[in-house]
């Protein structure tokens, strides 16, 4: 029984260390700004070595987005669980609204993250790269098959770009109101506009 619990214990310790590093980073970035904090200082604040930091995060930028790659994978799974014959925008709408609801439930952390990102041009560029990864993931999910024709792939890429635009527009409105409005409703309105042909 003890042997069975060891992997779970190690996993919990890893998750705690990752969380401790993210919290230490957020606290330091909040006080001094992203550009004025070093990886060594984050590691020291979390009571781990600089080497340990890089076991959990590939860069200082990535610690600002500790859950983003998981979110991208989750967004992809949500699209994939819908009927592939369903309208692609509706599949993306389904995924977007679920994630939007989760964002509202995690408002304080998301808002802290947003303020940290705004403070650094380097972070703004890094977040843009993450958005591109999400866009590519959406396009892959909407591509009918590996043997899809060029026109089908192009259509999937265009739809993915539109969805990213909806997400950015909804988030921009949400952050403008200090994340106190209904993000799900904002996203719904944006998708409704697309459905109506922007009339």
N, C-alpha and C positions, 0 to 999 in steps of 0.2 A: 504493500500500500504506500509505503514511504517513497519507493522508486517511482510509482505512478504519479505522485504529487510533485516530484522534482521538476519535470518539464513545465508544469503549470506555474510553479513557484518562480522558475527562471523567467518565464514569460511575463509574469506580473512584475518582477524586478526590472525587466527591460522596459516595460510600458511605463513604470514609475520613473525610471531614469530619463526616458524620453520626455515625459510630462514635466519633470523637474527642470530639464534644460530649457524647454519652451517657456515655462513660467519665469525662470530666471532671466531669459532673454527679453521677454515682454516687459518685465519690471525695469530692466536696465534701459531698454529702448524708450520706454515711457518717460523715464527721468532725463535721459541725456540725448536721445535721438539715435536712430539706427547707425548713422555714419560715425558716431563718436564712441562706439562700443566695440571691443575686440572679442574674438572667439575665446581667447584666454580668460578674459573677464567673465564671460558667460559661464565657462567651465568652472571657474573658481567659485562663482556665486552658487552653482549647483553642486559644489563639492565633488567634482570629478576632474579628471585630467583633460587636457586639450585633445589628446589622442582619442579619449572616450567620446568627446563631442563628435568627432568625425566618424565614429562608428555608427552614430545615429543620424547625423545630418551631413550631407556632402558639402555644404557651404553655409556661411552666415545667413545668406538670403533665405535658404530653405527652412531655417528654424522659425521664420515668421509665418510659414505656411505648413505647419506640422501635419495637417490632415488633408492637404489638397490632393495628393496623389490617390489617397483612399476615396476621396469625394469623386474624382474623375472616374475611377473604376466603378463606383456605385452608380453614377449617372449612366454609365454605359450599360450596367446590368439592368437598370430600370427601363431603359429603352429596349433592351433585348427581350425582356419578359413580356412585352406587348406583342400582339399578332403582327407579323411582318407584312401582312396585307393591309394593315391599318394605315391611314394617312400619316406620312412621316412626321409632319408638324404636330399631329395629335400625339404621336408617340413621344416626341420631345417635350410637348406641353406637359404630359403626364409626369415625366421625370423632373422637369423644372419645378413644377408645383410642389412635389414632395420635398425636393431639396430646399425650396423657399421656406416651407413650413419648418424644416429643421433649422434653417438659419435663424428664423424668428425665435426658436427655442434656445438658441445659442447666441442671442443678441449681444450680450456684453463682450464676449470674446471676439466676435466678428467685428464689432465696432472698434475695439482696441486694435485689432489687426489693421483695419482700414486707416486709422489715424497714424499708425506706424508706417504703413505703406506710403501715405501721402507725404511723409516727411523726407522721403528719399527718392531721387530720380532713378537711382539704381534699382530700388525695389519696385518702382512703377514698371520699369522695363522687365524685371524678372517676373512680375505678375502677368505681364502681357505674354511672355513665353509660356507660362502655365495655361493661359487662356487658349493659346494656339494648340497646346497638347489636348485640351478638352475638345476644341473644335475638330481636330483630327480624329479623336476618338468617336465623336458623334458622327462624323462623315463615314467612318469605317462601319459603325453600327447600322447606318442607313444604306450602305452599299449592298445590293441584293446578294452578291456572291463574289467569290474570288475571280470568277470568269465574267464579271460584269463588264459591259461595254463602256467605252470612254464617255459616252453621253450620260450613262447612268452614274458613273463615278463623279462626273462634273456636277450633275444634279444633286447628288448627296453632299458634295462640298459646299455648294451654294446654299442648300438648306441649313447645313451646319453653321455657316457664316451668319445666316439670318437669326438662328437660335441664339448664337453668342451675342448678337446685337440686342435681342430681346432681354437677355440676362443682364447685360451691361446697363441698358436703359432702366430696367426695373431697380437694379441695385443703386444706380446713381440717384434716382428719385428717393429711394429708401434712406440712403445716407444723408441726403440733403435735409431730411426731416429728423435727423439724429436717430434713425432706425426705429422710430416710434409709430410709423404707419404700418399698414398691413402689406407685407411684401408679397404674399400669395395673391392678394387682390391686384396689386400693381402688375404682376406677371400675367395674371389672367386678362387684364385689360389690354396689355401689349399683344398677347396672342389673339384676342378678340379683334383687334385692329387688323391683324394680318388676315384673319378669316374673312373679314368684311371687305378686304381689298383696300384698306386705309381710307374708307369713305368718311 
